């Protein structure tokens, strides 16, 4: 065997080893691609199910929202009536405060009139006890 034949044998052995490793890598790549395809199929079927459920959820949400809007429209007059009642109660409170203020300011005059009346009664009692008629002094 000469140097060229030995080099050819080494090259052939190296080529066989290289082909063996390339075949191994290609098998692993094929398995990885198969798993990726499987994952994509699972994801697409799950996405389809999720989209279907999301569509049903949106439909139910729309129905619920329409129901709530209808009920809110039904109770709107109640809140308007409560607001009107609140305004009326506020007006009544203001009127009551004004009345109490006027009564308090009139209490002084009422007290003076009450004192004058009490004095008048006392005077009348005194005149009656003495037996004189107060009308005769006129």
N, CA, C and O atoms as CSV, one atom per row, in Angstrom:
chain,resi,resn,atom,element,x,y,z
A,1,UNK,N,N,0.831,-1.140,0.000
A,1,UNK,CA,C,0.000,0.000,0.000
A,1,UNK,C,C,0.898,1.232,0.000
A,1,UNK,O,O,1.862,1.382,0.751
A,2,UNK,N,N,0.516,2.022,-0.843
A,2,UNK,CA,C,1.300,3.244,-0.919
A,2,UNK,C,C,0.566,4.370,-0.188
A,2,UNK,O,O,-0.513,4.137,0.358
A,3,UNK,N,N,1.103,5.538,-0.166
A,3,UNK,CA,C,0.566,6.653,0.597
A,3,UNK,C,C,-0.791,7.105,0.090
A,3,UNK,O,O,-1.624,7.558,0.874
A,4,UNK,N,N,-1.028,6.987,-1.216
A,4,UNK,CA,C,-2.305,7.440,-1.777
A,4,UNK,C,C,-3.414,6.490,-1.345
A,4,UNK,O,O,-4.508,6.933,-0.998
A,5,UNK,N,N,-3.145,5.202,-1.363
A,5,UNK,CA,C,-4.169,4.239,-0.968
A,5,UNK,C,C,-4.502,4.378,0.521
A,5,UNK,O,O,-5.665,4.274,0.911
A,6,UNK,N,N,-3.462,4.618,1.363
A,6,UNK,CA,C,-3.697,4.798,2.793
A,6,UNK,C,C,-4.527,6.065,3.021
A,6,UNK,O,O,-5.436,6.080,3.851
A,7,UNK,N,N,-4.211,7.104,2.292
A,7,UNK,CA,C,-4.956,8.355,2.420
A,7,UNK,C,C,-6.398,8.150,1.972
A,7,UNK,O,O,-7.314,8.718,2.567
A,8,UNK,N,N,-6.612,7.349,0.935
A,8,UNK,CA,C,-7.959,7.081,0.442
A,8,UNK,C,C,-8.749,6.275,1.469
A,8,UNK,O,O,-9.941,6.520,1.651
A,9,UNK,N,N,-8.110,5.321,2.142
A,9,UNK,CA,C,-8.780,4.513,3.152
A,9,UNK,C,C,-9.142,5.404,4.350
A,9,UNK,O,O,-10.250,5.313,4.878
A,10,UNK,N,N,-8.210,6.262,4.775
A,10,UNK,CA,C,-8.488,7.170,5.890
A,10,UNK,C,C,-9.638,8.109,5.512
A,10,UNK,O,O,-10.530,8.373,6.318
A,11,UNK,N,N,-9.600,8.604,4.278
A,11,UNK,CA,C,-10.675,9.491,3.801
A,11,UNK,C,C,-12.007,8.748,3.780
A,11,UNK,O,O,-13.032,9.319,4.150
A,12,UNK,N,N,-12.011,7.505,3.359
A,12,UNK,CA,C,-13.237,6.718,3.295
A,12,UNK,C,C,-13.780,6.477,4.702
A,12,UNK,O,O,-14.984,6.583,4.934
A,13,UNK,N,N,-12.873,6.147,5.654
A,13,UNK,CA,C,-13.307,5.909,7.027
A,13,UNK,C,C,-13.870,7.204,7.622
A,13,UNK,O,O,-14.904,7.190,8.290
A,14,UNK,N,N,-13.189,8.306,7.376
A,14,UNK,CA,C,-13.650,9.594,7.892
A,14,UNK,C,C,-15.012,9.957,7.282
A,14,UNK,O,O,-15.893,10.493,7.954
A,15,UNK,N,N,-15.152,9.649,5.993
A,15,UNK,CA,C,-16.428,9.936,5.315
A,15,UNK,C,C,-17.556,9.098,5.904
A,15,UNK,O,O,-18.669,9.601,6.060
A,16,UNK,N,N,-17.300,7.833,6.234
A,16,UNK,CA,C,-18.304,6.959,6.826
A,16,UNK,C,C,-18.674,7.471,8.221
A,16,UNK,O,O,-19.852,7.493,8.579
A,17,UNK,N,N,-17.681,7.881,9.007
A,17,UNK,CA,C,-17.946,8.416,10.346
A,17,UNK,C,C,-18.775,9.704,10.227
A,17,UNK,O,O,-19.725,9.923,10.978
A,18,UNK,N,N,-18.381,10.556,9.253
A,18,UNK,CA,C,-19.122,11.797,9.037
A,18,UNK,C,C,-20.564,11.503,8.638
A,18,UNK,O,O,-21.477,12.152,9.148
A,19,UNK,N,N,-20.791,10.578,7.772
A,19,UNK,CA,C,-22.147,10.211,7.351
A,19,UNK,C,C,-22.920,9.636,8.530
A,19,UNK,O,O,-24.108,9.922,8.676
A,20,UNK,N,N,-22.281,8.834,9.373
A,20,UNK,CA,C,-22.943,8.265,10.537
A,20,UNK,C,C,-23.435,9.388,11.468
A,20,UNK,O,O,-24.585,9.376,11.906
A,21,UNK,N,N,-22.559,10.352,11.763
A,21,UNK,CA,C,-22.953,11.464,12.636
A,21,UNK,C,C,-24.021,12.346,11.989
A,21,UNK,O,O,-24.918,12.837,12.675
A,22,UNK,N,N,-23.932,12.545,10.690
A,22,UNK,CA,C,-24.958,13.339,9.993
A,22,UNK,C,C,-26.303,12.627,10.059
A,22,UNK,O,O,-27.338,13.270,10.232
A,23,UNK,N,N,-26.295,11.299,9.922
A,23,UNK,CA,C,-27.545,10.535,10.019
A,23,UNK,C,C,-28.130,10.674,11.426
A,23,UNK,O,O,-29.341,10.834,11.581
A,24,UNK,N,N,-27.282,10.615,12.444
A,24,UNK,CA,C,-27.755,10.774,13.827
A,24,UNK,C,C,-28.373,12.164,14.032
A,24,UNK,O,O,-29.444,12.293,14.626
A,25,UNK,N,N,-27.700,13.183,13.543
A,25,UNK,CA,C,-28.218,14.549,13.686
A,25,UNK,C,C,-29.547,14.692,12.938
A,25,UNK,O,O,-30.481,15.311,13.447
A,26,UNK,N,N,-29.630,14.131,11.751
A,26,UNK,CA,C,-30.877,14.213,10.976
A,26,UNK,C,C,-32.018,13.486,11.677
A,26,UNK,O,O,-33.159,13.944,11.614
A,27,UNK,N,N,-31.743,12.364,12.345
A,27,UNK,CA,C,-32.783,11.666,13.101
A,27,UNK,C,C,-33.292,12.553,14.259
A,27,UNK,O,O,-34.497,12.656,14.486
A,28,UNK,N,N,-32.366,13.179,14.974
A,28,UNK,CA,C,-32.751,14.044,16.086
A,28,UNK,C,C,-33.550,15.256,15.583
A,28,UNK,O,O,-34.521,15.683,16.206
A,29,UNK,N,N,-33.114,15.790,14.448
A,29,UNK,CA,C,-33.847,16.923,13.870
A,29,UNK,C,C,-35.243,16.479,13.468
A,29,UNK,O,O,-36.211,17.208,13.690
A,30,UNK,N,N,-35.362,15.291,12.879
A,30,UNK,CA,C,-36.675,14.782,12.481
A,30,UNK,C,C,-37.578,14.593,13.701
A,30,UNK,O,O,-38.764,14.918,13.637
A,31,UNK,N,N,-37.046,14.075,14.808
A,31,UNK,CA,C,-37.831,13.908,16.029
A,31,UNK,C,C,-38.254,15.268,16.596
A,31,UNK,O,O,-39.389,15.441,17.042
A,32,UNK,N,N,-37.332,16.218,16.571
A,32,UNK,CA,C,-37.661,17.557,17.071
A,32,UNK,C,C,-38.750,18.204,16.217
A,32,UNK,O,O,-39.660,18.844,16.746
A,33,UNK,N,N,-38.657,18.040,14.911
A,33,UNK,CA,C,-39.676,18.593,14.008
A,33,UNK,C,C,-41.014,17.885,14.237
A,33,UNK,O,O,-42.063,18.527,14.183
A,34,UNK,N,N,-40.995,16.595,14.488
A,34,UNK,CA,C,-42.235,15.853,14.745
A,34,UNK,C,C,-42.877,16.342,16.042
A,34,UNK,O,O,-44.094,16.520,16.105
A,35,UNK,N,N,-42.056,16.560,17.082
A,35,UNK,CA,C,-42.595,17.077,18.347
A,35,UNK,C,C,-43.118,18.493,18.173
A,35,UNK,O,O,-44.143,18.853,18.752
A,36,UNK,N,N,-42.423,19.293,17.384
A,36,UNK,CA,C,-42.885,20.662,17.124
A,36,UNK,C,C,-44.222,20.641,16.391
A,36,UNK,O,O,-45.115,21.428,16.705
A,37,UNK,N,N,-44.361,19.754,15.424
A,37,UNK,CA,C,-45.639,19.618,14.705
A,37,UNK,C,C,-46.754,19.187,15.644
A,37,UNK,O,O,-47.877,19.686,15.572
A,38,UNK,N,N,-46.423,18.249,16.528
A,38,UNK,CA,C,-47.403,17.780,17.499
A,38,UNK,C,C,-47.833,18.938,18.418
A,38,UNK,O,O,-49.019,19.111,18.700
A,39,UNK,N,N,-46.871,19.705,18.866
A,39,UNK,CA,C,-47.161,20.840,19.743
A,39,UNK,C,C,-48.020,21.870,19.020
A,39,UNK,O,O,-48.960,22.410,19.603
A,40,UNK,N,N,-47.714,22.144,17.779
A,40,UNK,CA,C,-48.495,23.101,16.994
A,40,UNK,C,C,-49.931,22.601,16.825
A,40,UNK,O,O,-50.873,23.388,16.907
A,41,UNK,N,N,-50.100,21.315,16.593
A,41,UNK,CA,C,-51.452,20.762,16.456
A,41,UNK,C,C,-52.232,20.902,17.769
A,41,UNK,O,O,-53.401,21.288,17.764
A,42,UNK,N,N,-51.574,20.585,18.894
A,42,UNK,CA,C,-52.236,20.704,20.200
A,42,UNK,C,C,-52.592,22.171,20.469
A,42,UNK,O,O,-53.701,22.475,20.908
A,43,UNK,N,N,-51.658,23.064,20.207
A,43,UNK,CA,C,-51.909,24.485,20.429
A,43,UNK,C,C,-53.038,25.009,19.544
A,43,UNK,O,O,-53.875,25.792,19.994
A,44,UNK,N,N,-53.054,24.581,18.307
A,44,UNK,CA,C,-54.116,25.066,17.413
A,44,UNK,C,C,-55.481,24.528,17.840
A,44,UNK,O,O,-56.478,25.245,17.760
A,45,UNK,N,N,-55.538,23.268,18.295
A,45,UNK,CA,C,-56.826,22.745,18.760
A,45,UNK,C,C,-57.244,23.429,20.060
A,45,UNK,O,O,-58.422,23.733,20.250
A,46,UNK,N,N,-56.281,23.673,20.959
A,46,UNK,CA,C,-56.595,24.382,22.202
A,46,UNK,C,C,-57.016,25.821,21.917
A,46,UNK,O,O,-57.940,26.339,22.544
A,47,UNK,N,N,-56.340,26.456,20.977
A,47,UNK,CA,C,-56.704,27.828,20.614
A,47,UNK,C,C,-58.113,27.861,20.038
A,47,UNK,O,O,-58.877,28.787,20.310
A,48,UNK,N,N,-58.456,26.863,19.249
A,48,UNK,CA,C,-59.808,26.801,18.675
A,48,UNK,C,C,-60.847,26.675,19.800
A,48,UNK,O,O,-61.875,27.352,19.785
A,49,UNK,N,N,-60.564,25.801,20.770
A,49,UNK,CA,C,-61.483,25.631,21.906
A,49,UNK,C,C,-61.582,26.931,22.706
A,49,UNK,O,O,-62.678,27.345,23.083
A,50,UNK,N,N,-60.446,27.572,22.967
A,50,UNK,CA,C,-60.448,28.823,23.719
A,50,UNK,C,C,-61.215,29.915,22.980
A,50,UNK,O,O,-61.972,30.664,23.597
A,51,UNK,N,N,-61.028,30.011,21.683
A,51,UNK,CA,C,-61.755,31.020,20.914
A,51,UNK,C,C,-63.261,30.754,20.941
A,51,UNK,O,O,-64.057,31.688,21.037
A,52,UNK,N,N,-63.640,29.502,20.859
A,52,UNK,CA,C,-65.059,29.156,20.926
A,52,UNK,C,C,-65.635,29.530,22.299
A,52,UNK,O,O,-66.720,30.104,22.384
A,53,UNK,N,N,-64.901,29.199,23.371
A,53,UNK,CA,C,-65.363,29.539,24.716
A,53,UNK,C,C,-65.402,31.055,24.925
A,53,UNK,O,O,-66.312,31.573,25.572
A,54,UNK,N,N,-64.419,31.756,24.379
A,54,UNK,CA,C,-64.405,33.215,24.496
A,54,UNK,C,C,-65.595,33.818,23.769
A,54,UNK,O,O,-66.191,34.788,24.239
A,55,UNK,N,N,-65.939,33.248,22.629
A,55,UNK,CA,C,-67.104,33.738,21.884
A,55,UNK,C,C,-68.389,33.526,22.690
A,55,UNK,O,O,-69.235,34.417,22.753
A,56,UNK,N,N,-68.536,32.350,23.305
A,56,UNK,CA,C,-69.704,32.085,24.144
A,56,UNK,C,C,-69.741,33.031,25.349
A,56,UNK,O,O,-70.801,33.534,25.722
A,57,UNK,N,N,-68.571,33.264,25.952
A,57,UNK,CA,C,-68.489,34.166,27.094
A,57,UNK,C,C,-68.880,35.585,26.697
A,57,UNK,O,O,-69.594,36.257,27.442
A,58,UNK,N,N,-68.434,36.041,25.558
A,58,UNK,CA,C,-68.795,37.387,25.087
A,58,UNK,C,C,-70.300,37.480,24.836
A,58,UNK,O,O,-70.925,38.493,25.148
A,59,UNK,N,N,-70.872,36.428,24.274
A,59,UNK,CA,C,-72.315,36.423,24.033
A,59,UNK,C,C,-73.074,36.505,25.355
A,59,UNK,O,O,-74.013,37.290,25.488
A,60,UNK,N,N,-72.670,35.697,26.329
A,60,UNK,CA,C,-73.334,35.720,27.638
A,60,UNK,C,C,-73.131,37.062,28.330
A,60,UNK,O,O,-74.039,37.567,28.990
A,61,UNK,N,N,-71.951,37.634,28.182
A,61,UNK,CA,C,-71.673,38.946,28.781
A,61,UNK,C,C,-72.563,40.016,28.160
A,61,UNK,O,O,-73.077,40.880,28.870
A,62,UNK,N,N,-72.747,39.968,26.858
A,62,UNK,CA,C,-73.626,40.936,26.202
A,62,UNK,C,C,-75.066,40.806,26.686
A,62,UNK,O,O,-75.746,41.807,26.911
A,63,UNK,N,N,-75.526,39.564,26.846
A,63,UNK,CA,C,-76.882,39.344,27.342
A,63,UNK,C,C,-77.014,39.890,28.766
A,63,UNK,O,O,-77.995,40.556,29.096
A,64,UNK,N,N,-76.014,39.599,29.602
A,64,UNK,CA,C,-76.032,40.078,30.987
A,64,UNK,C,C,-75.989,41.603,31.040
A,64,UNK,O,O,-76.696,42.218,31.837
A,65,UNK,N,N,-75.169,42.205,30.199
A,65,UNK,CA,C,-75.065,43.665,30.169
A,65,UNK,C,C,-76.371,44.304,29.720
A,65,UNK,O,O,-76.783,45.327,30.267
A,66,UNK,N,N,-77.015,43.715,28.741
A,66,UNK,CA,C,-78.324,44.229,28.308
A,66,UNK,C,C,-79.349,44.118,29.428
A,66,UNK,O,O,-80.166,45.018,29.619
A,67,UNK,N,N,-79.306,43.005,30.174
A,67,UNK,CA,C,-80.225,42.819,31.299
A,67,UNK,C,C,-79.971,43.864,32.386
A,67,UNK,O,O,-80.908,44.458,32.920
A,68,UNK,N,N,-78.700,44.079,32.705
A,68,UNK,CA,C,-78.355,45.076,33.720
A,68,UNK,C,C,-78.777,46.473,33.265
A,68,UNK,O,O,-79.310,47.245,34.062
A,69,UNK,N,N,-78.548,46.803,32.010
A,69,UNK,CA,C,-78.959,48.115,31.493
A,69,UNK,C,C,-80.472,48.291,31.589
A,69,UNK,O,O,-80.954,49.373,31.925
A,70,UNK,N,N,-81.215,47.235,31.297
A,70,UNK,CA,C,-82.671,47.311,31.420
A,70,UNK,C,C,-83.103,47.538,32.859
A,70,UNK,O,O,-84.010,48.327,33.123
A,71,UNK,N,N,-82.452,46.847,33.792
A,71,UNK,CA,C,-82.816,47.002,35.207
A,71,UNK,C,C,-82.413,48.377,35.726
A,71,UNK,O,O,-83.131,48.970,36.531
A,72,UNK,N,N,-81.286,48.882,35.277
A,72,UNK,CA,C,-80.867,50.230,35.688
A,72,UNK,C,C,-81.863,51.255,35.161
A,72,UNK,O,O,-82.212,52.203,35.864
A,73,UNK,N,N,-82.317,51.068,33.938
A,73,UNK,CA,C,-83.316,51.991,33.383
A,73,UNK,C,C,-84.615,51.916,34.184
A,73,UNK,O,O,-85.330,52.910,34.307
A,74,UNK,N,N,-84.916,50.743,34.726
A,74,UNK,CA,C,-86.132,50.584,35.525
A,74,UNK,C,C,-86.020,51.325,36.855
A,74,UNK,O,O,-87.003,51.902,37.319
A,75,UNK,N,N,-84.846,51.320,37.471
A,75,UNK,CA,C,-84.717,51.957,38.781
A,75,UNK,C,C,-84.273,53.411,38.701
A,75,UNK,O,O,-84.177,54.072,39.736
A,76,UNK,N,N,-84.001,53.929,37.516
A,76,UNK,CA,C,-83.645,55.347,37.380
A,76,UNK,C,C,-84.706,56.279,37.957
A,76,UNK,O,O,-84.346,57.232,38.647
A,77,UNK,N,N,-86.003,56.050,37.708
A,77,UNK,CA,C,-87.004,56.929,38.320
A,77,UNK,C,C,-86.954,56.918,39.846
A,77,UNK,O,O,-87.235,57.932,40.485
A,78,UNK,N,N,-86.598,55.781,40.428
A,78,UNK,CA,C,-86.481,55.701,41.881
A,78,UNK,C,C,-85.408,56.660,42.375
A,78,UNK,O,O,-85.621,57.390,43.342
A,79,UNK,N,N,-84.253,56.659,41.712
A,79,UNK,CA,C,-83.179,57.553,42.126
A,79,UNK,C,C,-83.552,59.013,41.886
A,79,UNK,O,O,-83.164,59.886,42.663
A,80,UNK,N,N,-84.290,59.282,40.834
A,80,UNK,CA,C,-84.750,60.654,40.596
A,80,UNK,C,C,-85.717,61.076,41.699
A,80,UNK,O,O,-85.664,62.211,42.173
A,81,UNK,N,N,-86.593,60.170,42.103
A,81,UNK,CA,C,-87.539,60.477,43.177
A,81,UNK,C,C,-86.794,60.715,44.495
A,81,UNK,O,O,-87.144,61.616,45.257
A,82,UNK,N,N,-85.782,59.914,44.753
A,82,UNK,CA,C,-84.987,60.095,45.966
A,82,UNK,C,C,-84.282,61.451,45.924
A,82,UNK,O,O,-84.206,62.140,46.941
A,83,UNK,N,N,-83.773,61.833,44.767
A,83,UNK,CA,C,-83.114,63.136,44.643
A,83,UNK,C,C,-84.116,64.265,44.891
A,83,UNK,O,O,-83.805,65.240,45.575
A,84,UNK,N,N,-85.324,64.126,44.326
A,84,UNK,CA,C,-86.366,65.142,44.561
A,84,UNK,C,C,-86.740,65.198,46.043
A,84,UNK,O,O,-86.911,66.281,46.602
A,85,UNK,N,N,-86.865,64.038,46.673
A,85,UNK,CA,C,-87.184,63.988,48.101
A,85,UNK,C,C,-86.076,64.651,48.917
A,85,UNK,O,O,-86.355,65.364,49.881
A,86,UNK,N,N,-84.850,64.423,48.540
A,86,UNK,CA,C,-83.726,65.047,49.232
A,86,UNK,C,C,-83.803,66.563,49.141
A,86,UNK,O,O,-83.552,67.261,50.123
A,87,UNK,N,N,-84.147,67.070,47.971
A,87,UNK,CA,C,-84.288,68.524,47.798
A,87,UNK,C,C,-85.431,69.041,48.668
A,87,UNK,O,O,-85.310,70.090,49.301
A,88,UNK,N,N,-86.535,68.307,48.699
A,88,UNK,CA,C,-87.681,68.718,49.507
A,88,UNK,C,C,-87.326,68.732,50.995
A,88,UNK,O,O,-87.695,69.662,51.711
A,89,UNK,N,N,-86.618,67.713,51.458
A,89,UNK,CA,C,-86.219,67.650,52.864
A,89,UNK,C,C,-85.268,68.802,53.190
A,89,UNK,O,O,-85.352,69.394,54.266
A,90,UNK,N,N,-84.374,69.115,52.268
A,90,UNK,CA,C,-83.460,70.246,52.475
A,90,UNK,C,C,-84.246,71.539,52.586
A,90,UNK,O,O,-83.969,72.358,53.462
A,91,UNK,N,N,-85.234,71.735,51.702
A,91,UNK,CA,C,-86.071,72.931,51.773
A,91,UNK,C,C,-86.838,72.977,53.101
A,91,UNK,O,O,-86.952,74.037,53.716
A,92,UNK,N,N,-87.355,71.844,53.534
A,92,UNK,CA,C,-88.086,71.777,54.803
A,92,UNK,C,C,-87.172,72.129,55.974
A,92,UNK,O,O,-87.579,72.848,56.887
A,93,UNK,N,N,-85.939,71.626,55.950
A,93,UNK,CA,C,-84.976,71.962,57.002
A,93,UNK,C,C,-84.688,73.460,57.017
A,93,UNK,O,O,-84.635,74.077,58.081
A,94,UNK,N,N,-84.503,74.041,55.832
A,94,UNK,CA,C,-84.250,75.480,55.755
A,94,UNK,C,C,-85.439,76.264,56.317
A,94,UNK,O,O,-85.262,77.220,57.072
A,95,UNK,N,N,-86.646,75.849,55.941
A,95,UNK,CA,C,-87.845,76.523,56.442
A,95,UNK,C,C,-87.948,76.382,57.961
A,95,UNK,O,O,-88.309,77.336,58.651
A,96,UNK,N,N,-87.635,75.208,58.474
A,96,UNK,CA,C,-87.685,74.982,59.922
A,96,UNK,C,C,-86.674,75.872,60.630
A,96,UNK,O,O,-86.987,76.457,61.667
A,97,UNK,N,N,-85.478,75.981,60.090
A,97,UNK,CA,C,-84.467,76.853,60.696
A,97,UNK,C,C,-84.938,78.301,60.702
A,97,UNK,O,O,-84.781,79.009,61.696
A,98,UNK,N,N,-85.520,78.739,59.575
A,98,UNK,CA,C,-86.022,80.114,59.512
A,98,UNK,C,C,-87.124,80.333,60.551
A,98,UNK,O,O,-87.156,81.367,61.218
A,99,UNK,N,N,-88.025,79.356,60.686
A,99,UNK,CA,C,-89.114,79.465,61.646
A,99,UNK,C,C,-88.572,79.537,63.075
A,99,UNK,O,O,-89.013,80.363,63.874
A,100,UNK,N,N,-87.609,78.661,63.386
A,100,UNK,CA,C,-87.026,78.648,64.726
A,100,UNK,C,C,-86.317,79.966,65.003
A,100,UNK,O,O,-86.387,80.492,66.114
A,101,UNK,N,N,-85.636,80.500,63.996
A,101,UNK,CA,C,-84.960,81.797,64.170
A,101,UNK,C,C,-85.977,82.887,64.467
A,101,UNK,O,O,-85.764,83.711,65.357
A,102,UNK,N,N,-87.080,82.899,63.729
A,102,UNK,CA,C,-88.121,83.912,63.961
A,102,UNK,C,C,-88.757,83.733,65.333
A,102,UNK,O,O,-89.040,84.713,66.023
A,103,UNK,N,N,-88.982,82.482,65.730
A,103,UNK,CA,C,-89.579,82.231,67.041
A,103,UNK,C,C,-88.623,82.681,68.133
A,103,UNK,O,O,-89.040,83.293,69.116
A,104,UNK,N,N,-87.338,82.380,67.962
A,104,UNK,CA,C,-86.354,82.785,68.966
A,104,UNK,C,C,-86.264,84.304,69.063
A,104,UNK,O,O,-86.131,84.852,70.157
A,105,UNK,N,N,-86.337,84.982,67.924
A,105,UNK,CA,C,-86.278,86.439,67.975
A,105,UNK,C,C,-87.564,87.009,68.568
A,105,UNK,O,O,-87.544,88.074,69.184
A,106,UNK,N,N,-88.677,86.306,68.387
A,106,UNK,CA,C,-89.948,86.768,68.931
A,106,UNK,C,C,-90.093,86.405,70.405
A,106,UNK,O,O,-90.984,86.924,71.077
A,107,UNK,N,N,-89.239,85.525,70.922
A,107,UNK,CA,C,-89.345,85.120,72.328
A,107,UNK,C,C,-89.135,86.301,73.260
A,107,UNK,O,O,-89.783,86.410,74.301
A,108,UNK,N,N,-88.220,87.186,72.873
A,108,UNK,CA,C,-87.977,88.352,73.723
A,108,UNK,C,C,-89.230,89.186,73.873
A,108,UNK,O,O,-89.590,89.598,74.975
A,109,UNK,N,N,-89.903,89.434,72.735
A,109,UNK,CA,C,-91.138,90.217,72.777
A,109,UNK,C,C,-92.220,89.449,73.523
A,109,UNK,O,O,-93.011,90.046,74.252
A,110,UNK,N,N,-92.262,88.142,73.350
A,110,UNK,CA,C,-93.257,87.318,74.024
A,110,UNK,C,C,-93.015,87.331,75.522
A,110,UNK,O,O,-93.964,87.384,76.304
A,111,UNK,N,N,-91.767,87.282,75.927
A,111,UNK,CA,C,-91.457,87.321,77.360
A,111,UNK,C,C,-91.901,88.645,77.974
A,111,UNK,O,O,-92.459,88.682,79.071
A,112,UNK,N,N,-91.642,89.738,77.240
A,112,UNK,CA,C,-92.044,91.054,77.748
A,112,UNK,C,C,-93.556,91.133,77.868
A,112,UNK,O,O,-94.089,91.660,78.845
A,113,UNK,N,N,-94.250,90.594,76.846
A,113,UNK,CA,C,-95.709,90.610,76.909
A,113,UNK,C,C,-96.200,89.732,78.047
A,113,UNK,O,O,-97.174,90.070,78.720
A,114,UNK,N,N,-95.534,88.609,78.263
A,114,UNK,CA,C,-95.911,87.717,79.360
A,114,UNK,C,C,-95.709,88.378,80.709
A,114,UNK,O,O,-96.538,88.232,81.607
A,115,UNK,N,N,-94.596,89.113,80.855
A,115,UNK,CA,C,-94.329,89.814,82.111
A,115,UNK,C,C,-95.389,90.893,82.322
A,115,UNK,O,O,-95.901,91.062,83.429
A,116,UNK,N,N,-95.714,91.624,81.246
A,116,UNK,CA,C,-96.725,92.679,81.370
A,116,UNK,C,C,-98.072,92.078,81.755
A,116,UNK,O,O,-98.803,92.648,82.566
A,117,UNK,N,N,-98.392,90.946,81.181
A,117,UNK,CA,C,-99.658,90.292,81.495
A,117,UNK,C,C,-99.689,89.838,82.952
A,117,UNK,O,O,-100.697,89.992,83.642
A,118,UNK,N,N,-98.573,89.279,83.408
A,118,UNK,CA,C,-98.489,88.821,84.794
A,118,UNK,C,C,-98.634,90.004,85.752
A,118,UNK,O,O,-99.293,89.903,86.787
A,119,UNK,N,N,-98.010,91.121,85.393
A,119,UNK,CA,C,-98.146,92.315,86.219
A,119,UNK,C,C,-99.594,92.799,86.239
A,119,UNK,O,O,-100.125,93.225,87.265
A,120,UNK,N,N,-100.209,92.715,85.058
A,120,UNK,CA,C,-101.614,93.122,84.970
A,120,UNK,C,C,-102.502,92.244,85.823
A,120,UNK,O,O,-103.401,92.758,86.489
A,121,UNK,N,N,-102.295,90.992,85.829
A,121,UNK,CA,C,-103.099,90.067,86.639
A,121,UNK,C,C,-102.880,90.343,88.123
A,121,UNK,O,O,-103.818,90.370,88.919
A,122,UNK,N,N,-101.622,90.544,88.463
A,122,UNK,CA,C,-101.315,90.824,89.865
A,122,UNK,C,C,-102.000,92.113,90.306
A,122,UNK,O,O,-102.563,92.208,91.396
A,123,UNK,N,N,-101.931,93.095,89.419
A,123,UNK,CA,C,-102.601,94.358,89.741
A,123,UNK,C,C,-104.094,94.169,89.913
A,123,UNK,O,O,-104.697,94.726,90.830
A,124,UNK,N,N,-104.687,93.386,89.034
A,124,UNK,CA,C,-106.124,93.120,89.125
A,124,UNK,C,C,-106.457,92.416,90.430
A,124,UNK,O,O,-107.483,92.707,91.046
A,125,UNK,N,N,-105.620,91.509,90.852
A,125,UNK,CA,C,-105.867,90.793,92.109
A,125,UNK,C,C,-105.794,91.770,93.282
A,125,UNK,O,O,-106.598,91.714,94.212
A,126,UNK,N,N,-104.816,92.658,93.212
A,126,UNK,CA,C,-104.682,93.645,94.292
A,126,UNK,C,C,-105.914,94.544,94.367
A,126,UNK,O,O,-106.416,94.828,95.455
A,127,UNK,N,N,-106.392,94.986,93.219
A,127,UNK,CA,C,-107.581,95.838,93.212
A,127,UNK,C,C,-108.802,95.092,93.719
A,127,UNK,O,O,-109.636,95.671,94.415
A,128,UNK,N,N,-108.916,93.845,93.389
A,128,UNK,CA,C,-110.061,93.059,93.844
A,128,UNK,C,C,-110.001,92.850,95.352
A,128,UNK,O,O,-111.040,92.871,96.012
A,129,UNK,N,N,-108.828,92.653,95.904
A,129,UNK,CA,C,-108.687,92.432,97.340
A,129,UNK,C,C,-109.067,93.704,98.110
A,129,UNK,O,O,-109.692,93.633,99.168
A,130,UNK,N,N,-108.695,94.827,97.586
A,130,UNK,CA,C,-109.002,96.083,98.267
A,130,UNK,C,C,-110.445,96.488,98.047
A,130,UNK,O,O,-110.957,97.397,98.702
A,131,UNK,N,N,-111.079,95.821,97.140
A,131,UNK,CA,C,-112.482,96.098,96.914
A,131,UNK,C,C,-112.726,97.277,96.005
A,131,UNK,O,O,-113.853,97.765,95.918
A,132,UNK,N,N,-111.743,97.727,95.354
A,132,UNK,CA,C,-111.932,98.847,94.444
A,132,UNK,C,C,-112.028,98.334,93.036
A,132,UNK,O,O,-111.494,97.277,92.700
A,133,UNK,N,N,-112.693,99.070,92.244
A,133,UNK,CA,C,-112.881,98.686,90.866
A,133,UNK,C,C,-111.895,99.487,90.014
A,133,UNK,O,O,-111.916,100.715,90.088
A,134,UNK,N,N,-111.050,98.872,89.226
A,134,UNK,CA,C,-110.076,99.635,88.458
A,134,UNK,C,C,-110.761,100.450,87.377
A,134,UNK,O,O,-110.161,101.397,86.868
A,135,UNK,N,N,-111.970,100.131,87.011
A,135,UNK,CA,C,-112.655,100.880,85.966
A,135,UNK,C,C,-113.095,102.242,86.488
A,135,UNK,O,O,-113.342,103.151,85.696
A,136,UNK,N,N,-113.197,102.399,87.781
A,136,UNK,CA,C,-113.650,103.656,88.353
A,136,UNK,C,C,-112.580,104.724,88.298
A,136,UNK,O,O,-112.889,105.901,88.486
A,137,UNK,N,N,-111.381,104.374,88.058
A,137,UNK,CA,C,-110.297,105.364,87.995
A,137,UNK,C,C,-110.272,106.099,86.667
A,137,UNK,O,O,-109.467,107.016,86.503
A,138,UNK,N,N,-111.064,105.761,85.778
A,138,UNK,CA,C,-111.065,106.412,84.460
A,138,UNK,C,C,-111.804,107.682,84.470
A,138,UNK,O,O,-111.897,108.350,83.440
